[in-house]
Amino acid sequence: MNNPSKFYKALSRHAFYYAQVLEKADDLYRAGQEQVVQGLALFELELANIKLGQTWAENQAGIDKAAARLCIFYAYNGSAILPLRFTPPECLKWFIKAVEVARRSGNQPAESVALGNLGNTYDSLGEYQQAIDCLEQAVVLARQLGDRYGENAWLGSLGSVYWNLNEYRRAIDYYEQALKVSREIGDQVNESATLDNLGGAYKSLGEYQLAIDYHNKALVIARQIGDRYSEGAQLGHLGTAYKNRGEYQCAIDYYMQALAIAQAIGDQLSEGQHIGNLGLVYWNLSEYLRAIDYFEQALTIVCKVGNRPGEATWLNNLGNAYGSLGEYQRAIDYYEQALLIACAIGNRLSESTHLHNLGRTYMRLGNTGKAIELLENSLHLSEEIESPYTEIIKQHLEELGHQDRIANQNGVE
């Protein structure tokens, strides 16, 4: 080491220690059940020191091999918990550096993992082509290294990117490849997760019975291995399948079972999701005030646990509910709050969505100029990130243009 000073050694020991703390928090979170809360609590408690340790490792990675290994270690061992507490741009910074350091040091296993995590982060930002590029490289490396678990994970992630692109058949192809690997290596946890993903893809295709079949298969495995967290997730996804099929009482029953599990194991993230989903059922039933009550409860929970993307989701749904009641100004207030969060966390897909909703609401208020401005901003973002919703936004802009022409023909300003 070029700098043998006591201060340098102290910083090195500090960074190493808090990399281990991060690993422990991540392991607890991955273990599921009541340990989810323990992992999140440990991460929150030591967050400042974890950030300090990673920053030191990143800054010294070019001159100190031990620091370079630590830089990789931080990104590798925090991959499950980081996206819950960091904004996507913060995650991006860690994973880009980890890829760079792993390549420079010739550490291919670490490079594969860092590329996969980087791909997942791009996916969360709605930057799908970059996500695909990273994940395809991660799959190639995992196969070259004989890393079946990595291959399984990144195939599943590719499926999720294509699902987000509304290319559901292509998503199913990747999920089926991942399912085959899971079964070959006897990984029941990922087998259950992949069955769940297949259920989600078929749900998006409107093939609800197939979706229900896959979610039920995932539910059986979750119960066999005693994974209460996954059991609750499957019950929630079954609720969504029945909601989409219009069987609202059945959906409510499944959501209530899922909610009971989340509350029993102290999983506040899932608790907020299930409560919000109950709100969506009542919104579909046109019981808007009841929906608002559930959305507000969900919002309170996600704010409490610091889930910023979830906060934006339920603010957006509150906007939708008030819009359905004809309270457009109140809807605008909620959409604007959701937009601020999307901008703050760097989620451009959500930003485009909230701009779109604002534009549609101003259109209902008859403020065509403002509506066009917002929809054009939404379209610009949507085209930049190649969002699957681009054509819908174009269609709404065309509708506005048609209304504007009629108004001008009639002499309306």
Secondary structure as GFF3:
##gff-version 3
##sequence-region A 1 413
A	DSSP	alpha_helix	6	31	.	.	.	ID=ss1
A	DSSP	alpha_helix	35	45	.	.	.	ID=ss2
A	DSSP	alpha_helix	47	60	.	.	.	ID=ss3
A	DSSP	alpha_helix	65	77	.	.	.	ID=ss4
A	DSSP	alpha_helix	82	85	.	.	.	ID=ss5
A	DSSP	alpha_helix	88	105	.	.	.	ID=ss6
A	DSSP	alpha_helix	108	124	.	.	.	ID=ss7
A	DSSP	alpha_helix	128	145	.	.	.	ID=ss8
A	DSSP	alpha_helix	148	164	.	.	.	ID=ss9
A	DSSP	alpha_helix	168	185	.	.	.	ID=ss10
A	DSSP	alpha_helix	188	204	.	.	.	ID=ss11
A	DSSP	alpha_helix	208	224	.	.	.	ID=ss12
A	DSSP	alpha_helix	228	244	.	.	.	ID=ss13
A	DSSP	alpha_helix	248	265	.	.	.	ID=ss14
A	DSSP	alpha_helix	268	284	.	.	.	ID=ss15
A	DSSP	alpha_helix	288	305	.	.	.	ID=ss16
A	DSSP	alpha_helix	308	324	.	.	.	ID=ss17
A	DSSP	alpha_helix	328	345	.	.	.	ID=ss18
A	DSSP	alpha_helix	348	364	.	.	.	ID=ss19
A	DSSP	alpha_helix	368	384	.	.	.	ID=ss20
A	DSSP	alpha_helix	390	409	.	.	.	ID=ss21
###
